[in-house]
Amino acid sequence: MSDKLPPVTDSTFKAEALDHEGAVLVDFWAPWCGPCRVVHPVLEEINEERDDLKIVSLNIDENQQTASQYEVLSIPTMILFRDGAMVKKIVGAMPKRKLLAELEPALA
């Protein structure tokens, strides 16, 4: 995976995602996950295009505490937080247009 999406860990999750003012999308992924590799470039594109959304990635193999806390049972899972509150959970890889359609109501 490229490093265009800032990584977060169990120890930095609160500061990077929950304490952030505004919207943060956390991409829960693992290196062995094929669909994660498909959705990652889509998230990178969205991250570059949107100023109203911060996107970060969390490797579930290395950060099981946070993945467990948010009941991430399948990957990729993307969870949208706004001002520290979970507002949307999306499971599975999807094309950019569909992902944006899922996110838009929660970002509006």
C-alpha positions as CSV (number, residue, x, y, z in Angstrom):
1,M,0.0,0.0,0.0
2,S,1.2,3.5,-0.7
3,D,1.5,6.0,2.1
4,K,-0.8,8.6,0.7
5,L,-3.3,7.9,3.5
6,P,-1.8,8.7,6.9
7,P,-1.7,5.5,9.1
8,V,-3.2,5.5,12.6
9,T,-2.6,3.0,15.3
10,D,-4.3,1.9,18.5
11,S,-2.3,4.6,20.4
12,T,-2.9,7.5,17.9
13,F,-6.5,6.7,17.0
14,K,-8.1,8.9,19.5
15,A,-6.0,12.0,18.6
16,E,-6.2,11.4,14.8
17,A,-9.8,10.3,14.5
18,L,-11.9,11.0,17.5
19,D,-10.4,14.4,18.6
20,H,-10.3,15.7,15.0
21,E,-12.9,18.5,14.4
22,G,-14.9,17.6,11.3
23,A,-15.2,14.4,9.3
24,V,-12.7,11.6,9.4
25,L,-13.0,8.4,7.4
26,V,-11.0,5.5,8.9
27,D,-10.1,2.7,6.4
28,F,-9.7,-0.6,8.3
29,W,-7.5,-2.9,6.2
30,A,-4.9,-5.6,6.2
31,P,-1.9,-6.3,3.8
32,W,-3.3,-9.7,2.8
33,C,-6.8,-8.3,1.9
34,G,-7.3,-8.2,-1.9
35,P,-10.4,-6.0,-1.8
36,C,-8.5,-3.6,0.5
37,R,-5.9,-3.1,-2.2
38,V,-8.7,-2.3,-4.7
39,V,-10.4,0.3,-2.5
40,H,-7.2,2.0,-1.2
41,P,-6.5,4.0,-4.5
42,V,-10.2,5.1,-4.5
43,L,-9.8,6.5,-1.0
44,E,-6.5,8.2,-1.9
45,E,-8.3,9.9,-4.8
46,I,-11.2,11.0,-2.6
47,N,-8.7,12.2,0.0
48,E,-6.9,14.4,-2.6
49,E,-10.2,15.9,-3.9
50,R,-12.0,16.7,-0.7
51,D,-11.0,19.4,1.8
52,D,-14.0,18.6,4.1
53,L,-12.9,15.0,4.8
54,K,-9.8,13.5,6.4
55,I,-9.0,9.9,5.4
56,V,-6.7,7.7,7.5
57,S,-5.9,4.0,7.4
58,L,-5.6,1.5,10.2
59,N,-4.0,-1.9,9.7
60,I,-6.1,-4.3,11.7
61,D,-3.4,-6.9,12.0
62,E,-1.2,-4.4,13.9
63,N,-4.1,-2.6,15.7
64,Q,-6.5,-5.2,16.9
65,Q,-7.8,-3.2,19.9
66,T,-9.3,-0.5,17.8
67,A,-10.7,-2.9,15.2
68,S,-12.3,-4.9,18.0
69,Q,-13.7,-1.8,19.7
70,Y,-15.6,-0.9,16.5
71,E,-16.6,-4.5,15.7
72,V,-14.7,-4.6,12.4
73,L,-15.5,-8.2,11.4
74,S,-14.9,-7.9,7.6
75,I,-12.5,-5.8,5.7
76,P,-12.3,-3.4,4.1
77,T,-14.5,-1.5,6.5
78,M,-14.7,2.2,6.4
79,I,-16.1,4.1,9.4
80,L,-16.9,7.8,9.2
81,F,-16.6,9.8,12.3
82,R,-17.8,13.4,12.8
83,D,-16.5,15.3,15.7
84,G,-15.6,12.1,17.5
85,A,-18.9,10.3,16.9
86,M,-19.4,7.3,14.6
87,V,-21.9,8.3,11.9
88,K,-21.5,5.7,9.1
89,K,-20.1,2.3,8.7
90,I,-19.4,0.9,5.2
91,V,-18.3,-2.7,4.7
92,G,-16.7,-3.9,1.4
93,A,-14.9,-2.5,-1.6
94,M,-17.0,-0.5,-4.1
95,P,-16.4,1.9,-6.9
96,K,-15.7,5.5,-6.2
97,R,-19.2,6.7,-7.3
98,K,-21.0,4.3,-5.0
99,L,-18.7,5.0,-2.1
100,L,-19.3,8.7,-2.4
101,A,-23.0,8.1,-2.7
102,E,-22.8,6.2,0.7
103,L,-20.8,9.0,2.3
104,E,-22.6,12.1,1.0
105,P,-25.6,12.0,3.3
106,A,-23.4,11.7,6.4
107,L,-21.1,14.5,5.2
108,A,-23.9,16.9,4.3
